[in-house]
Amino acid sequence: MAISLSEFVKFYPLRASSLGWLFGAGSSVSAGVPSAYDLTWDFKRRIYCAEQSYPLHLFSNLTDKGIREQIQNYFDSQGNCPAFDSPEEYSYYFERAFSSPRDRSDYIAKQTSGMQLTYGHKVIGILMKNSYINLIFTTNFDKAFENVASSNFQKLESWYAADLDGGDNGIKFFQNGKRPLIVKLHGDYFSDKIKNTTEELQSQDKKLRDILSISLDTNGLCVMGYSGRDKSIIDILQESLIKTNSFSNGLFWFIRSGSQPLPEVQSLIDAAKKHGKQAEIIEIETFDTAWADIIKGFDNISHEDFENLNQHYHRINNQPLPDVGKKYPLLRLNAIPILEYPATARLYKCNAGNTKEVTENILKSGSKILAIRKQSGVVGFGPDEDFKNTFKDYGDYDTGLFQITEKDLMYDDSAMKGLITACLQKALIDNKPLRSSKRRNRHFIFPDPKKLSDPIFDSLKSTLTTISGTVPRSKLTWVIALEVNIQYVLSKPLLVLTPTVIASKASERSESKLVAPFVKEFMAKWYNQKYDTILNSWLDVLFGTNKEITITAYQRPIGGVNASFTLSRTTAFTRIN
């Protein structure tokens, strides 16, 4: 069972000096540094374009699913590449893209050159300065933590960063224990599979990992922004579990709210508990919001430190808009106003774990509630009786209301925004011949395959001729769909409606690679007038003849907190200056 961040904040100040921290790429993403996942796709893109003689710029949009599938199919067909999304991908494609160690070094330097310290980094610096954080391990190549230390200590000798050239000094300073130590682990990057890596470098890297191993004999460890893909580091943590006094202050692994830890991480946590260690998964929203909460647990941080912390904290301000356009053409946008959205949700306080555990309980109970796990408890919508039945095995409980604010809708990675979107998706299909689907973090609605003859789809059929069928040379079915996405722009919530096509999930990769080209060709002529007609047809499905609708996720009354929305049919229009 997971614990909440608020629970961690309660006891962390007491254990802080006896807990080391391991940071991965996730701690630098908000500072503008690409994650290992992003870098791996860039390596693949460069290799694919070079070996197939394509201009690199044609494949610059790696967020496009079709482009990723085209690139991945190329490597899958070769038969000797690492499995997709496996831990070996990063090092394999890095070396294949840049065979020279110098080129790899220059590439990393370029990728990390524009980083800016974030709020979370600055909190870490203040805690280092006040001797609450004394030991940091990082697999990152950037200089974030060195920059944090140099900005908080007047003398360079007040802290030390051990990299591949300073393994021996790193061990010496760790054993001395009189100054904060930053250890630059490099994970599996220097494994035997990197042929250009010398034995000396591998030996130095082992010395740095030895510091991690030794530290676990007497300290605990907190892990943040790190997926756990590096087998060499996971092995160290696994080996330390069998030692009697290891992880004496616990093992705490932070993950993004709504995500799931890798199986290797979950196995590590479970094994630690079996050995009598305190080991917990803790869900957080973002790196920066987590540290903003963590520092609140300390009551002896100076006013001056807090002033310095907030001095360069940037707030989002609406900038003046340009003058109203007066020239044609008239441009139509595919966003409609959300006039009203839920102000509160049900807060159900019980000992349920993370969002994964909450979701599993909902599925197991057959309940229709929609809920996530927040620090304060389970937050969601639906009948109160369903909450009680779903979480009855957790004993005592308390109920209240959770306030929904503008901030909850501003960020795409917000778990609360995902919950509100799921509720709106459910409300849109209620009492209509529609079905819904969630794929990764994208929400779709589409015609119920059993009710395609319903007159509500006549307008779509007249525009598209057919609204469902079979992907050529496969057994996969396709159907027109509408992606729904909430965006918060200029202090106003909008529902972005994107007509598209989705297909059933393929059981074989050979079928899967047929989907993207088919969808691309099917939608290729959806320009201007036709796209406008398709959008109007979908608005007819959702609104009928109404200019405004008020919809709810559940039929009233429900004996609980319902999610209610009021939407306007009128999309935005603009002219150019």
FIDRENTOR-227890 format. One record per residue (C-alpha): residue in one letter; residue number from 1; z negated, x, y. Coordinates in nm, 3 decimals. Layout:
N
SITE   mikol   bagu        c3        c1        c2
SITE       a    NUM         Z         X         Y
...
***
This chain:
577
SITE   mikol   bagu        c3        c1        c2
SITE       m      1     0.000     0.000     0.000
SITE       a      2     0.089     0.130     0.345
SITE       i      3    -0.148     0.153     0.638
SITE       s      4    -0.061     0.062     0.995
SITE       l      5    -0.017     0.316     1.272
SITE       s      6    -0.317     0.163     1.451
SITE       e      7    -0.533     0.245     1.147
SITE       f      8    -0.410     0.606     1.155
SITE       v      9    -0.484     0.629     1.529
SITE       k     10    -0.847     0.536     1.459
SITE       f     11    -0.927     0.837     1.243
SITE       y     12    -0.663     1.090     1.348
SITE       p     13    -0.865     1.240     1.639
SITE       l     14    -1.143     1.324     1.389
SITE       r     15    -0.905     1.502     1.150
SITE       a     16    -0.644     1.630     1.395
SITE       s     17    -0.734     1.999     1.381
SITE       s     18    -0.725     1.990     0.999
SITE       l     19    -0.387     1.821     0.969
SITE       g     20    -0.061     2.013     0.981
SITE       w     21     0.266     1.844     1.083
SITE       l     22     0.608     1.867     0.918
SITE       f     23     0.894     1.752     1.141
SITE       g     24     1.255     1.691     1.040
SITE       a     25     1.575     1.604     1.222
SITE       g     26     1.450     1.254     1.309
SITE       s     27     1.210     1.408     1.562
SITE       s     28     1.500     1.547     1.765
SITE       v     29     1.749     1.259     1.755
SITE       s     30     1.605     1.096     2.068
SITE       a     31     1.635     1.435     2.242
SITE       g     32     2.011     1.428     2.193
SITE       v     33     2.034     1.645     1.880
SITE       p     34     2.253     1.508     1.598
SITE       s     35     2.072     1.425     1.275
SITE       a     36     2.153     1.595     0.945
SITE       y     37     2.338     1.275     0.847
SITE       d     38     2.557     1.295     1.160
SITE       l     39     2.624     1.665     1.111
SITE       t     40     2.726     1.612     0.748
SITE       w     41     2.988     1.356     0.854
SITE       d     42     3.115     1.596     1.121
SITE       f     43     3.154     1.868     0.856
SITE       k     44     3.348     1.626     0.634
SITE       r     45     3.569     1.523     0.927
SITE       r     46     3.654     1.883     1.012
SITE       i     47     3.732     1.974     0.650
SITE       y     48     3.943     1.662     0.591
SITE       c     49     4.150     1.705     0.907
SITE       a     50     4.205     2.078     0.846
SITE       e     51     4.308     2.037     0.482
SITE       q     52     4.526     1.729     0.544
SITE       s     53     4.678     1.859     0.871
SITE       y     54     4.549     1.572     1.085
SITE       p     55     4.456     1.611     1.455
SITE       l     56     4.076     1.617     1.476
SITE       h     57     4.061     1.363     1.759
SITE       l     58     4.217     1.091     1.543
SITE       f     59     3.898     1.080     1.336
SITE       s     60     3.643     1.117     1.615
SITE       n     61     3.493     0.768     1.573
SITE       l     62     3.275     0.827     1.268
SITE       t     63     3.095     0.496     1.321
SITE       d     64     3.413     0.325     1.194
SITE       k     65     3.353     0.226     0.832
SITE       g     66     3.723     0.251     0.749
SITE       i     67     3.744     0.609     0.876
SITE       r     68     3.434     0.712     0.680
SITE       e     69     3.569     0.555     0.362
SITE       q     70     3.905     0.729     0.404
SITE       i     71     3.735     1.066     0.444
SITE       q     72     3.488     1.005     0.160
SITE       n     73     3.762     0.891    -0.080
SITE       y     74     3.934     1.226    -0.023
SITE       f     75     3.630     1.420    -0.139
SITE       d     76     3.551     1.179    -0.424
SITE       s     77     3.903     1.228    -0.563
SITE       q     78     3.847     1.604    -0.594
SITE       g     79     3.577     1.560    -0.858
SITE       n     80     3.377     1.873    -0.775
SITE       c     81     3.198     1.766    -0.456
SITE       p     82     2.832     1.656    -0.439
SITE       a     83     2.765     1.288    -0.497
SITE       f     84     2.783     1.075    -0.184
SITE       d     85     2.458     1.079     0.017
SITE       s     86     2.299     1.332    -0.219
SITE       p     87     2.063     1.606    -0.088
SITE       e     88     2.325     1.871    -0.172
SITE       e     89     2.587     1.733     0.067
SITE       y     90     2.459     1.902     0.384
SITE       s     91     2.460     2.262     0.260
SITE       y     92     2.780     2.219     0.057
SITE       y     93     2.991     2.078     0.341
SITE       f     94     2.834     2.309     0.600
SITE       e     95     2.948     2.616     0.410
SITE       r     96     3.287     2.464     0.331
SITE       a     97     3.345     2.383     0.698
SITE       f     98     3.218     2.719     0.827
SITE       s     99     3.224     2.996     0.567
SITE       s    100     3.093     3.260     0.806
SITE       p    101     2.715     3.271     0.877
SITE       r    102     2.796     3.362     1.237
SITE       d    103     3.018     3.054     1.276
SITE       r    104     2.746     2.836     1.130
SITE       s    105     2.495     2.982     1.373
SITE       d    106     2.728     2.929     1.670
SITE       y    107     2.795     2.569     1.562
SITE       i    108     2.423     2.487     1.543
SITE       a    109     2.362     2.654     1.879
SITE       k    110     2.633     2.435     2.036
SITE       q    111     2.496     2.117     1.879
SITE       t    112     2.142     2.180     2.007
SITE       s    113     2.224     2.324     2.349
SITE       g    114     2.199     1.999     2.545
SITE       m    115     1.869     1.870     2.411
SITE       q    116     1.599     1.738     2.644
SITE       l    117     1.231     1.712     2.553
SITE       t    118     1.127     1.351     2.500
SITE       y    119     0.799     1.172     2.562
SITE       g    120     0.692     1.234     2.204
SITE       h    121     0.751     1.607     2.232
SITE       k    122     0.546     1.621     2.550
SITE       v    123     0.254     1.443     2.381
SITE       i    124     0.266     1.702     2.101
SITE       g    125     0.254     1.979     2.364
SITE       i    126    -0.059     1.834     2.524
SITE       l    127    -0.230     1.802     2.184
SITE       m    128    -0.137     2.164     2.107
SITE       k    129    -0.281     2.273     2.440
SITE       n    130    -0.607     2.092     2.361
SITE       s    131    -0.629     2.247     2.009
SITE       y    132    -0.568     1.919     1.826
SITE       i    133    -0.238     2.033     1.676
SITE       n    134    -0.254     2.390     1.550
SITE       l    135     0.010     2.402     1.278
SITE       i    136     0.368     2.272     1.293
SITE       f    137     0.637     2.310     1.028
SITE       t    138     0.994     2.212     1.112
SITE       t    139     1.327     2.222     0.930
SITE       n    140     1.511     2.185     1.261
SITE       f    141     1.728     2.456     1.412
SITE       d    142     1.659     2.349     1.771
SITE       k    143     1.393     2.494     2.002
SITE       a    144     1.211     2.170     2.081
SITE       f    145     0.866     2.278     1.968
SITE       e    146     0.897     2.628     2.112
SITE       n    147     0.992     2.470     2.447
SITE       v    148     0.695     2.234     2.417
SITE       a    149     0.458     2.525     2.359
SITE       s    150     0.597     2.743     2.639
SITE       s    151     0.561     2.457     2.888
SITE       n    152     0.192     2.404     2.802
SITE       f    153     0.063     2.761     2.761
SITE       q    154     0.062     3.006     3.049
SITE       k    155     0.079     3.308     2.817
SITE       l    156     0.339     3.355     2.544
SITE       e    157     0.078     3.525     2.325
SITE       s    158    -0.122     3.202     2.318
SITE       w    159     0.108     3.064     2.044
SITE       y    160     0.354     3.198     1.789
SITE       a    161     0.677     3.076     1.632
SITE       a    162     0.758     3.223     1.291
SITE       d    163     1.128     3.217     1.203
SITE       l    164     1.330     3.402     0.939
SITE       d    165     1.271     3.732     1.115
SITE       g    166     0.895     3.682     1.141
SITE       g    167     0.775     3.574     0.798
SITE       d    168     0.517     3.851     0.768
SITE       n    169     0.380     3.788     1.118
SITE       g    170     0.371     3.418     1.044
SITE       i    171     0.141     3.470     0.746
SITE       k    172    -0.079     3.705     0.951
SITE       f    173    -0.119     3.460     1.241
SITE       f    174    -0.181     3.171     1.001
SITE       q    175    -0.460     3.361     0.829
SITE       n    176    -0.603     3.460     1.166
SITE       g    177    -0.601     3.096     1.279
SITE       k    178    -0.667     3.166     1.646
SITE       r    179    -0.348     3.028     1.798
SITE       p    180    -0.109     2.738     1.738
SITE       l    181     0.161     2.832     1.490
SITE       i    182     0.514     2.690     1.464
SITE       v    183     0.685     2.767     1.133
SITE       k    184     1.064     2.731     1.130
SITE       l    185     1.140     2.623     0.774
SITE       h    186     1.506     2.600     0.683
SITE       g    187     1.483     2.387     0.372
SITE       d    188     1.766     2.422     0.120
SITE       y    189     2.004     2.568     0.375
SITE       f    190     1.927     2.915     0.239
SITE       s    191     1.947     2.820    -0.128
SITE       d    192     2.149     3.011    -0.387
SITE       k    193     2.440     2.771    -0.331
SITE       i    194     2.505     2.929     0.009
SITE       k    195     2.700     3.232    -0.113
SITE       n    196     2.700     3.415     0.221
SITE       t    197     2.319     3.413     0.246
SITE       t    198     2.157     3.746     0.170
SITE       e    199     1.862     3.798    -0.061
SITE       e    200     1.663     3.930     0.236
SITE       l    201     1.704     3.603     0.423
SITE       q    202     1.605     3.404     0.114
SITE       s    203     1.296     3.623     0.075
SITE       q    204     1.198     3.571     0.437
SITE       d    205     1.246     3.197     0.401
SITE       k    206     1.018     3.199     0.095
SITE       k    207     0.743     3.364     0.301
SITE       l    208     0.760     3.078     0.551
SITE       r    209     0.735     2.823     0.270
SITE       d    210     0.437     3.013     0.133
SITE       i    211     0.255     2.935     0.459
SITE       l    212     0.316     2.565     0.393
SITE       s    213     0.190     2.600     0.036
SITE       i    214    -0.124     2.790     0.136
SITE       s    215    -0.203     2.553     0.423
SITE       l    216    -0.211     2.258     0.183
SITE       d    217    -0.500     2.418    -0.006
SITE       t    218    -0.740     2.338     0.277
SITE       n    219    -0.559     2.105     0.516
SITE       g    220    -0.386     1.769     0.511
SITE       l    221    -0.027     1.708     0.614
SITE       c    222     0.155     1.454     0.831
SITE       v    223     0.533     1.419     0.792
SITE       m    224     0.751     1.260     1.061
SITE       g    225     1.126     1.241     1.116
SITE       y    226     1.186     1.403     0.777
SITE       s    227     1.363     1.221     0.493
SITE       g    228     1.249     1.445     0.208
SITE       r    229     1.596     1.548     0.092
SITE       d    230     1.515     1.919     0.064
SITE       k    231     1.411     1.971    -0.297
SITE       s    232     1.258     2.312    -0.222
SITE       i    233     1.003     2.160     0.017
SITE       i    234     0.932     1.853    -0.196
SITE       d    235     0.867     2.093    -0.486
SITE       i    236     0.602     2.274    -0.280
SITE       l    237     0.426     1.947    -0.203
SITE       q    238     0.445     1.839    -0.568
SITE       e    239     0.303     2.170    -0.690
SITE       s    240     0.014     2.147    -0.446
SITE       l    241    -0.097     1.810    -0.583
SITE       i    242    -0.247     1.959    -0.898
SITE       k    243    -0.480     2.181    -0.699
SITE       t    244    -0.831     2.038    -0.677
SITE       n    245    -0.891     2.078    -0.303
SITE       s    246    -0.535     2.033    -0.175
SITE       f    247    -0.455     1.769     0.085
SITE       s    248    -0.826     1.748     0.163
SITE       n    249    -0.751     1.548     0.479
SITE       g    250    -0.474     1.337     0.331
SITE       l    251    -0.094     1.313     0.315
SITE       f    252     0.065     1.076     0.568
SITE       w    253     0.440     1.011     0.561
SITE       f    254     0.587     0.827     0.861
SITE       i    255     0.905     0.620     0.820
SITE       r    256     1.105     0.391     1.048
SITE       s    257     0.994     0.030     1.042
SITE       g    258     1.208    -0.173     0.805
SITE       s    259     1.336     0.133     0.617
SITE       q    260     1.238     0.254     0.272
SITE       p    261     1.127     0.604     0.171
SITE       l    262     1.348     0.801    -0.067
SITE       p    263     1.247     0.768    -0.434
SITE       e    264     1.134     1.133    -0.427
SITE       v    265     0.899     1.057    -0.139
SITE       q    266     0.758     0.744    -0.299
SITE       s    267     0.702     0.936    -0.623
SITE       l    268     0.518     1.206    -0.428
SITE       i    269     0.291     0.951    -0.261
SITE       d    270     0.220     0.777    -0.593
SITE       a    271     0.147     1.108    -0.767
SITE       a    272    -0.089     1.213    -0.488
SITE       k    273    -0.288     0.892    -0.528
SITE       k    274    -0.311     0.947    -0.904
SITE       h    275    -0.465     1.288    -0.832
SITE       g    276    -0.727     1.126    -0.610
SITE       k    277    -0.572     1.223    -0.276
SITE       q    278    -0.542     0.994     0.021
SITE       a    279    -0.167     0.943     0.056
SITE       e    280    -0.009     0.677     0.277
SITE       i    281     0.326     0.555     0.405
SITE       i    282     0.305     0.460     0.773
SITE       e    283     0.575     0.258     0.949
SITE       i    284     0.665     0.339     1.311
SITE       e    285     0.925     0.205     1.553
SITE       t    286     1.046     0.536     1.699
SITE       f    287     0.929     0.896     1.733
SITE       d    288     0.839     0.846     2.100
SITE       t    289     0.658     0.512     2.067
SITE       a    290     0.454     0.652     1.777
SITE       w    291     0.323     0.944     1.984
SITE       a    292     0.262     0.715     2.280
SITE       d    293     0.021     0.523     2.053
SITE       i    294    -0.128     0.832     1.886
SITE       i    295    -0.244     0.992     2.210
SITE       k    296    -0.426     0.671     2.305
SITE       g    297    -0.679     0.752     2.033
SITE       f    298    -0.812     1.054     2.226
SITE       d    299    -1.076     0.993     2.493
SITE       n    300    -1.110     1.350     2.621
SITE       i    301    -0.756     1.430     2.737
SITE       s    302    -0.774     1.528     3.102
SITE       h    303    -0.637     1.312     3.381
SITE       e    304    -0.418     1.606     3.484
SITE       d    305    -0.256     1.618     3.138
SITE       f    306    -0.180     1.247     3.150
SITE       e    307    -0.031     1.287     3.498
SITE       n    308     0.194     1.568     3.374
SITE       l    309     0.289     1.359     3.071
SITE       n    310     0.409     1.066     3.281
SITE       q    311     0.553     1.270     3.567
SITE       h    312     0.909     1.276     3.436
SITE       y    313     0.894     0.961     3.228
SITE       h    314     1.219     0.779     3.302
SITE       r    315     1.217     0.404     3.332
SITE       i    316     1.526     0.190     3.297
SITE       n    317     1.636     0.037     3.626
SITE       n    318     1.928    -0.194     3.687
SITE       q    319     2.188    -0.018     3.900
SITE       p    320     2.374    -0.199     4.180
SITE       l    321     2.677    -0.381     4.046
SITE       p    322     3.024    -0.321     4.194
SITE       d    323     3.175    -0.588     4.415
SITE       v    324     3.310    -0.900     4.247
SITE       g    325     3.666    -0.844     4.128
SITE       k    326     3.945    -1.038     4.296
SITE       k    327     4.253    -0.924     4.106
SITE       y    328     4.417    -1.043     3.788
SITE       p    329     4.431    -1.017     3.489
SITE       l    330     4.132    -1.232     3.406
SITE       l    331     3.928    -1.066     3.131
SITE       r    332     3.724    -1.270     2.886
SITE       l    333     3.417    -1.122     2.717
SITE       n    334     3.297    -1.221     2.371
SITE       a    335     2.932    -1.269     2.469
SITE       i    336     2.754    -1.597     2.538
SITE       p    337     2.421    -1.639     2.721
SITE       i    338     2.100    -1.693     2.525
SITE       l    339     1.923    -1.928     2.764
SITE       e    340     1.601    -1.947     2.563
SITE       y    341     1.463    -1.749     2.271
SITE       p    342     1.123    -1.749     2.094
SITE       a    343     0.833    -1.631     2.312
SITE       t    344     0.585    -1.606     2.024
SITE       a    345     0.583    -1.555     1.649
SITE       r    346     0.315    -1.613     1.387
SITE       l    347     0.076    -1.320     1.346
SITE       y    348    -0.076    -1.320     0.997
SITE       k    349    -0.344    -1.055     0.963
SITE       c    350    -0.396    -0.941     0.604
SITE       n    351    -0.385    -0.622     0.399
SITE       a    352    -0.015    -0.643     0.313
SITE       g    353     0.159    -0.305     0.327
SITE       n    354     0.483    -0.206     0.496
SITE       t    355     0.790    -0.419     0.563
SITE       k    356     0.930    -0.335     0.219
SITE       e    357     0.617    -0.476     0.056
SITE       v    358     0.626    -0.784     0.281
SITE       t    359     0.991    -0.848     0.186
SITE       e    360     0.916    -0.806    -0.184
SITE       n    361     0.633    -1.061    -0.162
SITE       i    362     0.859    -1.312     0.015
SITE       l    363     1.127    -1.278    -0.254
SITE       k    364     0.871    -1.297    -0.534
SITE       s    365     0.712    -1.614    -0.396
SITE       g    366     1.045    -1.784    -0.325
SITE       s    367     0.925    -1.851     0.029
SITE       k    368     1.165    -1.924     0.314
SITE       i    369     0.967    -1.739     0.580
SITE       l    370     1.122    -1.454     0.776
SITE       a    371     0.877    -1.173     0.849
SITE       i    372     0.825    -0.802     0.913
SITE       r    373     0.519    -0.576     0.919
SITE       k    374     0.391    -0.462     1.257
SITE       q    375     0.080    -0.261     1.343
SITE       s    376    -0.119    -0.575     1.416
SITE       g    377    -0.021    -0.754     1.093
SITE       v    378     0.261    -0.954     0.936
SITE       v    379     0.480    -1.108     1.209
SITE       g    380     0.728    -1.382     1.138
SITE       f    381     0.838    -1.744     1.142
SITE       g    382     0.805    -2.035     0.903
SITE       p    383     0.544    -2.278     0.762
SITE       d    384     0.188    -2.148     0.770
SITE       e    385     0.139    -2.269     0.411
SITE       d    386     0.423    -2.040     0.303
SITE       f    387     0.247    -1.744     0.466
SITE       k    388    -0.071    -1.829     0.276
SITE       n    389     0.109    -1.867    -0.056
SITE       t    390     0.314    -1.551    -0.008
SITE       f    391     0.017    -1.328     0.075
SITE       k    392    -0.257    -1.506    -0.122
SITE       d    393    -0.322    -1.198    -0.337
SITE       y    394    -0.441    -0.999    -0.034
SITE       g    395    -0.768    -1.187     0.008
SITE       d    396    -0.911    -1.260     0.351
SITE       y    397    -0.674    -1.329     0.636
SITE       d    398    -0.666    -1.435     0.998
SITE       t    399    -0.390    -1.595     1.204
SITE       g    400    -0.282    -1.571     1.563
SITE       l    401     0.028    -1.543     1.781
SITE       f    402     0.243    -1.236     1.846
SITE       q    403     0.396    -1.213     2.193
SITE       i    404     0.769    -1.135     2.201
SITE       t    405     0.873    -0.937     2.509
SITE       e    406     1.199    -0.818     2.665
SITE       k    407     1.143    -0.475     2.512
SITE       d    408     1.171    -0.624     2.164
SITE       l    409     1.536    -0.716     2.232
SITE       m    410     1.643    -0.404     2.418
SITE       y    411     1.672    -0.153     2.135
SITE       d    412     1.910    -0.176     1.839
SITE       d    413     1.663     0.001     1.608
SITE       s    414     1.380    -0.242     1.687
SITE       a    415     1.248    -0.421     1.377
SITE       m    416     1.151    -0.715     1.599
SITE       k    417     1.508    -0.747     1.726
SITE       g    418     1.625    -0.753     1.366
SITE       l    419     1.382    -1.035     1.289
SITE       i    420     1.494    -1.241     1.592
SITE       t    421     1.860    -1.186     1.499
SITE       a    422     1.792    -1.300     1.141
SITE       c    423     1.626    -1.616     1.274
SITE       l    424     1.920    -1.689     1.506
SITE       q    425     2.162    -1.628     1.220
SITE       k    426     1.969    -1.879     1.007
SITE       a    427     1.963    -2.134     1.289
SITE       l    428     2.340    -2.106     1.348
SITE       i    429     2.432    -2.202     0.990
SITE       d    430     2.174    -2.481     0.950
SITE       n    431     2.339    -2.810     0.852
SITE       k    432     2.685    -2.653     0.865
SITE       p    433     2.926    -2.551     0.587
SITE       l    434     2.845    -2.187     0.658
SITE       r    435     2.672    -1.903     0.479
SITE       s    436     2.521    -1.579     0.606
SITE       s    437     2.512    -1.217     0.500
SITE       k    438     2.336    -0.900     0.616
SITE       r    439     2.503    -0.568     0.550
SITE       r    440     2.290    -0.274     0.651
SITE       n    441     2.181    -0.380     1.000
SITE       r    442     2.477    -0.607     1.072
SITE       h    443     2.453    -0.988     1.055
SITE       f    444     2.750    -1.208     0.960
SITE       i    445     2.817    -1.580     0.921
SITE       f    446     3.119    -1.709     0.730
SITE       p    447     3.259    -2.030     0.576
SITE       d    448     3.095    -2.145     0.255
SITE       p    449     3.359    -2.068    -0.015
SITE       k    450     3.284    -2.405    -0.176
SITE       k    451     3.348    -2.598     0.147
SITE       l    452     3.664    -2.439     0.286
SITE       s    453     3.830    -2.781     0.306
SITE       d    454     3.577    -2.905     0.564
SITE       p    455     3.756    -3.027     0.881
SITE       i    456     3.532    -2.803     1.091
SITE       f    457     3.758    -2.510     0.991
SITE       d    458     4.088    -2.681     1.081
SITE       s    459     4.121    -2.494     1.411
SITE       l    460     4.069    -2.157     1.239
SITE       k    461     4.321    -2.246     0.970
SITE       s    462     4.586    -2.345     1.225
SITE       t    463     4.545    -2.010     1.398
SITE       l    464     4.517    -1.786     1.091
SITE       t    465     4.704    -1.996     0.830
SITE       t    466     4.450    -1.897     0.565
SITE       i    467     4.081    -1.815     0.602
SITE       s    468     4.005    -1.679     0.256
SITE       g    469     4.183    -1.504    -0.029
SITE       t    470     4.196    -1.205    -0.261
SITE       v    471     4.233    -0.842    -0.154
SITE       p    472     4.569    -0.722    -0.294
SITE       r    473     4.555    -0.517    -0.617
SITE       s    474     4.190    -0.610    -0.672
SITE       k    475     3.959    -0.888    -0.783
SITE       l    476     3.772    -0.882    -0.452
SITE       t    477     3.763    -1.195    -0.237
SITE       w    478     3.780    -1.190     0.140
SITE       v    479     3.688    -1.445     0.404
SITE       i    480     3.698    -1.462     0.781
SITE       a    481     3.356    -1.406     0.939
SITE       l    482     3.172    -1.384     1.267
SITE       e    483     2.939    -1.093     1.337
SITE       v    484     2.642    -1.194     1.554
SITE       n    485     2.451    -0.936     1.753
SITE       i    486     2.191    -0.972     2.028
SITE       q    487     2.229    -0.743     2.328
SITE       y    488     2.002    -0.725     2.634
SITE       v    489     2.209    -0.650     2.944
SITE       l    490     2.099    -0.663     3.307
SITE       s    491     1.768    -0.825     3.211
SITE       k    492     1.946    -1.106     3.026
SITE       p    493     1.982    -1.164     2.650
SITE       l    494     2.337    -1.219     2.526
SITE       l    495     2.476    -1.314     2.187
SITE       v    496     2.782    -1.103     2.111
SITE       l    497     3.026    -1.284     1.880
SITE       t    498     3.280    -1.065     1.700
SITE       p    499     3.542    -1.233     1.478
SITE       t    500     3.617    -1.018     1.174
SITE       v    501     3.690    -1.023     0.802
SITE       i    502     3.449    -0.933     0.520
SITE       a    503     3.505    -0.888     0.148
SITE       s    504     3.287    -0.922    -0.160
SITE       k    505     3.111    -0.607    -0.278
SITE       a    506     3.310    -0.387    -0.511
SITE       s    507     3.168    -0.265    -0.840
SITE       e    508     3.407     0.029    -0.848
SITE       r    509     3.493     0.276    -0.573
SITE       s    510     3.864     0.244    -0.653
SITE       e    511     3.844    -0.120    -0.541
SITE       s    512     3.620    -0.046    -0.246
SITE       k    513     3.877     0.184    -0.085
SITE       l    514     4.128    -0.103    -0.077
SITE       v    515     3.915    -0.317     0.154
SITE       a    516     3.930    -0.120     0.482
SITE       p    517     4.314    -0.088     0.490
SITE       f    518     4.352    -0.459     0.410
SITE       v    519     4.108    -0.569     0.682
SITE       k    520     4.267    -0.334     0.933
SITE       e    521     4.617    -0.471     0.861
SITE       f    522     4.499    -0.834     0.858
SITE       m    523     4.338    -0.799     1.202
SITE       a    524     4.605    -0.569     1.349
SITE       k    525     4.773    -0.846     1.552
SITE       w    526     4.456    -1.009     1.684
SITE       y    527     4.547    -0.929     2.044
SITE       n    528     4.465    -1.114     2.365
SITE       q    529     4.586    -1.473     2.321
SITE       k    530     4.532    -1.484     1.945
SITE       y    531     4.187    -1.327     1.966
SITE       d    532     4.101    -1.576     2.240
SITE       t    533     4.212    -1.864     2.018
SITE       i    534     4.011    -1.732     1.722
SITE       l    535     3.701    -1.695     1.940
SITE       n    536     3.744    -2.053     2.069
SITE       s    537     3.780    -2.178     1.713
SITE       w    538     3.451    -2.015     1.616
SITE       l    539     3.284    -2.164     1.925
SITE       d    540     3.411    -2.505     1.810
SITE       v    541     3.246    -2.443     1.471
SITE       l    542     2.913    -2.352     1.633
SITE       f    543     2.904    -2.587     1.934
SITE       g    544     3.136    -2.875     1.850
SITE       t    545     3.203    -3.046     2.183
SITE       n    546     2.868    -2.941     2.338
SITE       k    547     2.841    -2.696     2.627
SITE       e    548     2.485    -2.608     2.528
SITE       i    549     2.296    -2.633     2.200
SITE       t    550     1.932    -2.594     2.103
SITE       i    551     1.891    -2.480     1.743
SITE       t    552     1.596    -2.382     1.525
SITE       a    553     1.556    -2.167     1.219
SITE       y    554     1.368    -2.444     1.037
SITE       q    555     1.387    -2.822     1.030
SITE       r    556     1.113    -2.970     1.248
SITE       p    557     0.822    -3.015     1.204
SITE       i    558     0.722    -2.720     0.986
SITE       g    559     0.347    -2.685     1.037
SITE       g    560     0.384    -2.335     1.173
SITE       v    561     0.574    -2.131     1.430
SITE       n    562     0.947    -2.208     1.447
SITE       a    563     1.217    -1.994     1.607
SITE       s    564     1.404    -2.197     1.868
SITE       f    565     1.709    -2.089     2.067
SITE       t    566     1.916    -2.246     2.345
SITE       l    567     2.272    -2.114     2.375
SITE       s    568     2.548    -2.172     2.628
SITE       r    569     2.906    -2.197     2.507
SITE       t    570     3.057    -2.045     2.823
SITE       t    571     3.154    -1.683     2.771
SITE       a    572     3.164    -1.437     3.060
SITE       f    573     3.487    -1.371     3.254
SITE       t    574     3.570    -1.095     3.498
SITE       r    575     3.847    -0.971     3.725
SITE       i    576     3.925    -0.615     3.827
SITE       n    577     3.885    -0.471     4.179
***
